[in-house]
């Protein structure tokens, strides 16, 4: 439509073609490049926040628990007494969720006297035999 308008006005089509190319590159940047950069930033952040004991999944689909962390590599236990050495960038996802420290500090302690839910232990069976 822009090309048709430029052709009807009798002006040169060169500036409008440059505008179309610039708009195409801008759209490509917004649709493809920017989300990919955000994804890479989140992946790098996740890999740097790994801690011993975290459950992870590798890029190859192997699930395991982090047992040792180095600068460029991680040791992951994939079965009892079976550890593999992986590049840190091979960790695809962290399955263990870490709570922010502020949320842990402000969390209310559980009140054991709260009887909203029925208890299923021996003590409650003795009180209510039926």
Backbone torsions as a table, in degrees:
resi	resn	phi	psi	omega
1	UNK	NA	-39.7	179.6
2	UNK	-66.0	-40.2	179.2
3	UNK	-64.5	-39.3	179.0
4	UNK	-64.9	-40.8	179.2
5	UNK	-65.4	-39.6	179.1
6	UNK	-68.0	-37.7	179.9
7	UNK	-68.9	-36.9	-179.8
8	UNK	-70.9	-32.2	-177.7
9	UNK	-75.4	-14.8	177.0
10	UNK	86.0	-0.2	179.5
11	UNK	-83.8	170.1	179.5
12	UNK	-66.8	142.2	-178.5
13	UNK	-84.2	-6.4	-175.9
14	UNK	-61.6	-48.0	179.4
15	UNK	-62.4	-35.3	-179.5
16	UNK	-71.8	-32.7	177.2
17	UNK	-68.2	-40.4	176.8
18	UNK	-61.6	-40.9	178.4
19	UNK	-62.9	-42.6	179.2
20	UNK	-63.8	-43.3	179.3
21	UNK	-64.0	-42.5	178.8
22	UNK	-63.8	-41.2	177.4
23	UNK	-64.8	-38.2	178.5
24	UNK	-64.2	-43.8	177.9
25	UNK	-65.5	-39.5	177.7
26	UNK	-63.3	-42.6	178.1
27	UNK	-65.5	-41.0	178.8
28	UNK	-62.5	-40.4	179.6
29	UNK	-63.2	-43.8	-179.2
30	UNK	-68.9	-35.9	-174.5
31	UNK	-86.5	-36.1	-172.3
32	UNK	-111.6	-56.0	-168.3
33	UNK	-73.0	-46.4	-176.8
34	UNK	-62.5	-48.1	177.4
35	UNK	-62.7	-34.7	178.7
36	UNK	-65.2	-40.1	177.6
37	UNK	-63.9	-41.5	178.3
38	UNK	-63.2	-41.0	178.9
39	UNK	-64.0	-41.5	178.5
40	UNK	-64.3	-39.1	179.3
41	UNK	-64.3	-42.8	178.5
42	UNK	-65.8	-39.9	179.1
43	UNK	-63.3	-45.0	179.6
44	UNK	-64.5	-40.1	178.2
45	UNK	-63.1	-43.7	179.6
46	UNK	-62.6	-42.5	-178.3
47	UNK	-68.4	-31.7	179.0
48	UNK	-79.3	-20.2	-179.3
49	UNK	-93.3	8.8	179.3
50	UNK	-62.4	144.2	178.0
51	UNK	-133.8	156.7	178.4
52	UNK	-62.9	134.1	-178.4
53	UNK	98.3	-9.9	179.2
54	UNK	-70.2	139.6	172.9
55	UNK	-86.4	131.3	-176.8
56	UNK	-134.7	164.5	170.7
57	UNK	-126.3	136.7	-177.6
58	UNK	-87.8	171.5	178.5
59	UNK	-63.7	-24.0	178.0
60	UNK	-86.2	-2.0	177.3
61	UNK	91.2	14.1	179.9
62	UNK	-90.8	129.2	179.1
63	UNK	-94.6	145.1	178.5
64	UNK	-170.6	-176.5	-179.1
65	UNK	-120.7	132.1	-179.6
66	UNK	-69.1	127.6	179.2
67	UNK	-114.2	-23.0	-179.4
68	UNK	-153.7	141.5	-177.6
69	UNK	-126.5	127.2	175.1
70	UNK	-113.9	-172.6	179.9
71	UNK	-66.5	-47.1	-175.6
72	UNK	-115.9	-7.8	-177.9
73	UNK	-136.6	160.9	-177.5
74	UNK	-134.1	140.6	172.7
75	UNK	-100.8	130.3	-175.9
76	UNK	-126.0	129.3	175.7
77	UNK	-86.7	119.0	-176.7
78	UNK	-103.1	-14.1	175.7
79	UNK	-156.3	165.9	178.5
80	UNK	-56.6	125.5	179.9
81	UNK	62.4	23.2	175.9
82	UNK	-125.6	111.2	179.3
83	UNK	-115.8	144.4	174.4
84	UNK	-120.9	149.3	177.6
85	UNK	-100.2	124.4	-176.2
86	UNK	-126.3	150.8	169.2
87	UNK	-69.1	143.2	-179.0
88	UNK	-57.2	-35.6	-178.8
89	UNK	-72.9	-8.1	177.8
90	UNK	-82.6	-7.5	177.0
91	UNK	-79.7	115.3	-175.9
92	UNK	-87.0	-36.2	-177.3
93	UNK	-153.0	150.4	176.4
94	UNK	-105.6	119.4	-176.4
95	UNK	-87.7	-24.5	177.8
96	UNK	-80.3	125.9	178.8
97	UNK	-95.5	130.6	177.4
98	UNK	-97.6	132.5	176.6
99	UNK	-83.4	142.5	175.1
100	UNK	-60.3	145.7	-176.8
101	UNK	-61.5	-35.0	-179.9
102	UNK	-65.2	-38.0	-179.5
103	UNK	-69.8	-35.5	178.5
104	UNK	-67.5	-40.4	-177.9
105	UNK	-68.6	-32.6	-176.2
106	UNK	-95.8	-1.6	-179.3
107	UNK	-67.7	137.6	-179.9
108	UNK	-75.8	139.3	177.8
109	UNK	-68.5	150.2	179.5
110	UNK	-72.3	136.8	-179.7
111	UNK	-97.9	112.2	-177.8
112	UNK	-67.8	-16.1	-179.7
113	UNK	-83.3	-2.6	179.8
114	UNK	-72.7	113.0	-174.4
115	UNK	-108.3	35.1	179.3
116	UNK	-68.6	-36.4	-178.7
117	UNK	-107.4	144.5	178.9
118	UNK	-68.2	142.7	179.1
119	UNK	-93.1	143.3	-179.0
120	UNK	-117.5	57.6	178.3
121	UNK	-126.2	176.1	-176.7
122	UNK	-63.4	-36.2	-178.6
123	UNK	-62.0	-42.5	-178.8
124	UNK	-72.9	-27.1	177.6
125	UNK	-71.0	-33.9	178.8
126	UNK	-68.7	-37.3	-179.7
127	UNK	-71.9	-37.3	-177.8
128	UNK	-121.0	81.2	-175.4
129	UNK	-68.7	-17.6	-174.1
130	UNK	-100.2	NA	NA
